[in-house]
Amino acid sequence: MTTERTPFPALFLSHGAPTLGLEDNATTRFFSAWPGQFPMPRAVIVVSAHWDSGQSISVTAWERMPVIHDFHGFPDALYRLEYPAPGSLDLAQRVAEILTEGDFPPLTLEKSRGLDHGSWVPLRLMYPTAELPVLQLSLPVMWGAQRLYELGRALARLSDDGVMLLASGGAVHNLSTVDREANGKVAGWAATFEDWLQENLLAWNTGHLFNYRRMAPHGVQAHPTEEHLLPLFVAMGAGDTARKPTIVHEGFMYGSLSMLAVQFG
């Protein structure tokens, strides 16, 4: 692969369970194959469902940081996985400048937090050499869908410099409904919500999407809490100019855990 890329598409992916990092299935093969369609990005900025920062916003600002094994009760092999990617202090400063210009709250440079599993699990599959600079941007969940969309629009200019925006969450995420004995069956309510989500993404119906909890069938059941869907809106904003979403991967695990991935641009 070459090193030139302008602009780079944004990607929303559903990262599933942490054990995805140990598995070989359709989703892990998708993660591994997707980067091969494009030149290598200069860097990756990740927005993950697992760094909820409320009203504030932060970005990692370190030269190199170990991963966070932010889960419990999984196989020992999962806790031995690492992803020692470099950071980029220059890019962190550039993000701070962009948000200041866009009248967002001041960005905090976070010098101690590492990458959570919503970031490093897919990145280990997508860019396994861990050579690309990676920043993780926190998810200010209290901003809501529309303001996060605006955040993505502000960050979109970085794609012209070959920086990839990776939004990591889940298109349907209700852990109380997980069924490990589903054997390929998908709960009707989960499939109905995801169908609605795909339809409105492809139609670029932002009014419905921003108000999904009221407009979508089973919206609250699909997302009892919002943090796993909200990264989607950052990726949407980053792809606002092109408005060309593409469904690049589909599937469910455990009966209701969506593995949907959407490319923007």
C-alpha positions as CSV (number, residue, x, y, z in Angstrom):
1,M,0.0,0.0,0.0
2,T,1.1,3.6,-0.6
3,T,1.3,6.4,1.9
4,E,-0.8,9.0,0.1
5,R,-4.5,9.5,0.8
6,T,-6.7,12.5,0.3
7,P,-9.4,12.5,1.5
8,F,-9.8,9.4,3.8
9,P,-13.3,8.0,4.4
10,A,-14.7,7.9,8.0
11,L,-15.8,4.5,9.3
12,F,-18.4,3.6,11.9
13,L,-18.0,0.0,13.2
14,S,-19.8,-2.1,15.7
15,H,-17.0,-3.6,17.8
16,G,-19.0,-6.3,19.6
17,A,-17.6,-8.2,22.6
18,P,-13.9,-7.8,23.6
19,T,-13.4,-11.5,22.6
20,L,-13.5,-10.4,19.0
21,G,-9.8,-9.9,19.5
22,L,-9.3,-13.6,19.8
23,E,-11.8,-14.8,17.2
24,D,-11.8,-15.7,13.5
25,N,-15.2,-14.9,12.0
26,A,-16.9,-12.7,9.4
27,T,-16.5,-9.5,11.4
28,T,-12.8,-10.0,12.2
29,R,-12.1,-10.9,8.5
30,F,-13.9,-7.7,7.5
31,F,-11.8,-5.6,10.0
32,S,-8.6,-7.2,8.5
33,A,-9.7,-6.7,4.9
34,W,-11.2,-3.2,4.9
35,P,-7.9,-1.2,5.0
36,G,-6.5,-3.0,2.0
37,Q,-9.0,-1.1,-0.2
38,F,-7.2,2.2,0.5
39,P,-3.8,3.7,0.8
40,M,-2.3,3.8,4.3
41,P,-3.6,6.7,6.4
42,R,-1.2,9.2,8.1
43,A,-2.8,8.6,11.4
44,V,-6.1,7.4,13.0
45,I,-8.4,9.3,15.4
46,V,-10.7,7.0,17.3
47,V,-14.0,7.9,19.0
48,S,-15.0,5.0,21.2
49,A,-18.2,4.3,23.2
50,H,-16.0,3.3,26.1
51,W,-14.6,6.8,26.9
52,D,-17.7,8.7,28.2
53,S,-16.6,12.2,29.1
54,G,-20.0,13.7,29.8
55,Q,-20.0,17.4,28.8
56,S,-16.2,17.8,28.4
57,I,-14.0,16.6,25.6
58,S,-10.4,15.2,25.8
59,V,-7.8,13.7,23.5
60,T,-4.9,11.4,24.3
61,A,-1.6,13.3,24.0
62,W,1.2,10.8,24.5
63,E,4.1,9.4,22.6
64,R,3.2,5.8,23.3
65,M,0.7,4.3,25.7
66,P,-0.3,0.8,26.7
67,V,-3.8,-0.4,26.1
68,I,-6.5,-0.6,28.8
69,H,-8.0,-4.1,29.4
70,D,-11.2,-2.5,30.5
71,F,-13.3,-5.7,30.9
72,H,-13.7,-8.5,33.4
73,G,-14.2,-12.2,33.3
74,F,-12.8,-13.0,29.9
75,P,-10.1,-15.6,28.8
76,D,-6.6,-14.9,30.1
77,A,-5.3,-14.7,26.5
78,L,-7.3,-11.5,26.0
79,Y,-5.5,-9.7,28.8
80,R,-2.2,-10.5,27.2
81,L,-3.0,-8.7,24.0
82,E,-1.3,-5.4,23.4
83,Y,-1.3,-2.7,20.8
84,P,1.7,-0.3,21.4
85,A,0.8,2.3,18.7
86,P,2.5,5.7,18.8
87,G,0.6,8.8,19.6
88,S,1.0,12.2,17.9
89,L,1.4,15.4,20.0
90,D,1.3,17.5,16.9
91,L,-2.0,16.0,15.7
92,A,-3.5,16.4,19.2
93,Q,-2.6,20.1,19.1
94,R,-4.2,20.3,15.6
95,V,-7.4,18.8,16.9
96,A,-7.4,21.3,19.7
97,E,-7.0,24.2,17.2
98,I,-9.9,22.9,15.0
99,L,-12.3,22.6,18.0
100,T,-11.3,26.1,19.2
101,E,-12.1,27.5,15.7
102,G,-15.4,25.7,15.7
103,D,-16.5,27.2,19.0
104,F,-16.4,23.9,20.9
105,P,-15.5,23.7,24.6
106,P,-11.8,23.7,25.3
107,L,-10.1,20.3,24.6
108,T,-8.2,18.7,27.4
109,L,-4.9,17.0,26.4
110,E,-5.0,13.7,28.3
111,K,-1.6,12.4,29.2
112,S,-2.3,9.3,31.2
113,R,-5.2,7.4,29.6
114,G,-4.5,4.6,27.2
115,L,-6.6,3.0,24.4
116,D,-9.8,1.2,25.5
117,H,-10.9,-2.0,23.9
118,G,-13.4,-0.2,21.6
119,S,-10.2,1.2,20.0
120,W,-7.5,-1.4,20.2
121,V,-9.5,-4.5,19.4
122,P,-10.5,-3.4,15.9
123,L,-7.2,-1.6,15.3
124,R,-5.1,-4.7,16.1
125,L,-7.1,-6.4,13.2
126,M,-7.1,-3.4,10.9
127,Y,-3.5,-2.2,11.3
128,P,-1.7,-5.1,13.1
129,T,1.8,-3.7,13.0
130,A,0.8,-0.8,15.4
131,E,3.0,1.6,13.5
132,L,0.3,4.2,12.7
133,P,-0.1,7.1,15.1
134,V,-3.3,6.8,17.0
135,L,-5.3,9.4,19.0
136,Q,-8.4,8.6,21.0
137,L,-10.9,11.4,21.3
138,S,-13.4,11.2,24.2
139,L,-17.1,10.9,23.7
140,P,-19.0,13.8,25.3
141,V,-22.3,11.9,25.5
142,M,-24.2,14.8,27.0
143,W,-23.8,16.8,23.8
144,G,-26.3,14.6,22.0
145,A,-26.5,13.3,18.4
146,Q,-26.7,16.6,16.5
147,R,-23.8,18.3,18.3
148,L,-21.6,15.2,17.8
149,Y,-22.5,15.3,14.1
150,E,-21.2,18.9,14.2
151,L,-18.0,17.7,15.9
152,G,-17.5,15.2,13.0
153,R,-18.0,18.0,10.5
154,A,-15.3,20.1,12.2
155,L,-12.9,17.1,12.1
156,A,-13.7,16.3,8.5
157,R,-10.9,18.6,7.2
158,L,-8.3,16.2,8.7
159,S,-9.4,13.6,6.1
160,D,-7.8,15.8,3.4
161,D,-4.5,15.3,5.2
162,G,-4.9,11.5,5.2
163,V,-6.2,11.2,8.8
164,M,-8.8,8.5,9.3
165,L,-11.7,8.9,11.7
166,L,-12.8,5.6,13.2
167,A,-16.0,5.7,15.3
168,S,-16.4,2.6,17.3
169,G,-19.6,1.6,19.0
170,G,-22.6,-0.6,18.2
171,A,-25.6,-0.2,16.0
172,V,-27.7,-2.3,18.4
173,H,-26.4,-2.6,21.9
174,N,-28.5,-4.0,24.7
175,L,-26.4,-6.4,26.8
176,S,-29.5,-7.5,28.8
177,T,-30.8,-9.2,25.7
178,V,-27.6,-11.0,24.7
179,D,-28.4,-14.7,24.0
180,R,-25.3,-16.9,23.6
181,E,-27.5,-19.8,22.5
182,A,-29.1,-17.9,19.7
183,N,-27.4,-20.1,17.1
184,G,-27.7,-17.5,14.3
185,K,-31.2,-16.4,15.1
186,V,-31.8,-12.6,15.3
187,A,-34.3,-11.0,17.6
188,G,-37.1,-9.4,15.5
189,W,-36.9,-6.0,17.4
190,A,-33.2,-5.8,16.8
191,A,-33.4,-6.5,13.1
192,T,-36.3,-4.0,12.8
193,F,-34.3,-1.2,14.4
194,E,-31.2,-1.9,12.3
195,D,-33.3,-1.9,9.1
196,W,-34.7,1.5,10.1
197,L,-31.2,2.8,10.9
198,Q,-29.8,1.6,7.5
199,E,-32.7,3.0,5.6
200,N,-32.4,6.5,7.2
201,L,-28.6,6.5,6.8
202,L,-28.8,5.7,3.1
203,A,-31.5,8.4,2.7
204,W,-29.4,10.9,4.8
205,N,-32.4,11.6,6.9
206,T,-30.6,13.4,9.7
207,G,-33.9,14.7,11.3
208,H,-35.0,11.1,12.0
209,L,-31.6,9.9,13.0
210,F,-30.9,12.7,15.5
211,N,-34.3,11.8,17.1
212,Y,-34.0,8.1,16.8
213,R,-35.2,7.4,20.3
214,R,-38.5,8.9,19.4
215,M,-38.7,8.1,15.7
216,A,-37.2,4.6,15.4
217,P,-39.1,1.4,16.2
218,H,-37.6,-0.1,19.4
219,G,-35.1,2.8,19.6
220,V,-34.9,2.7,23.4
221,Q,-34.8,-1.1,23.5
222,A,-31.9,-1.1,21.0
223,H,-30.0,1.5,23.1
224,P,-31.0,1.6,26.8
225,T,-28.0,4.0,27.1
226,E,-26.8,6.0,24.1
227,E,-23.0,5.7,24.2
228,H,-22.7,2.9,21.7
229,L,-24.7,4.6,18.9
230,L,-23.4,8.2,19.5
231,P,-20.0,7.6,17.8
232,L,-22.0,7.0,14.6
233,F,-23.0,10.6,14.4
234,V,-19.4,11.8,14.6
235,A,-18.6,9.6,11.6
236,M,-21.7,10.9,9.8
237,G,-20.5,14.5,10.3
238,A,-17.1,13.7,9.0
239,G,-18.7,12.4,5.8
240,D,-21.3,15.2,5.5
241,T,-19.7,16.7,2.4
242,A,-19.9,13.6,0.3
243,R,-23.2,12.2,1.9
244,K,-22.4,8.8,0.5
245,P,-22.8,6.3,3.3
246,T,-22.1,2.7,2.3
247,I,-23.1,-0.4,4.3
248,V,-19.8,-2.3,4.3
249,H,-20.5,-5.1,6.8
250,E,-23.6,-6.6,8.4
251,G,-24.4,-9.3,10.9
252,F,-25.5,-10.1,14.5
253,M,-23.9,-11.9,17.3
254,Y,-25.7,-13.5,20.3
255,G,-29.1,-12.8,18.8
256,S,-29.2,-9.0,19.1
257,L,-25.7,-7.6,19.2
258,S,-25.3,-5.8,15.8
259,M,-21.9,-5.9,14.0
260,L,-23.0,-3.3,11.4
261,A,-20.2,-1.1,9.8
262,V,-20.9,2.0,7.7
263,Q,-18.4,3.9,5.6
264,F,-18.8,7.6,5.0
265,G,-17.2,9.2,1.9
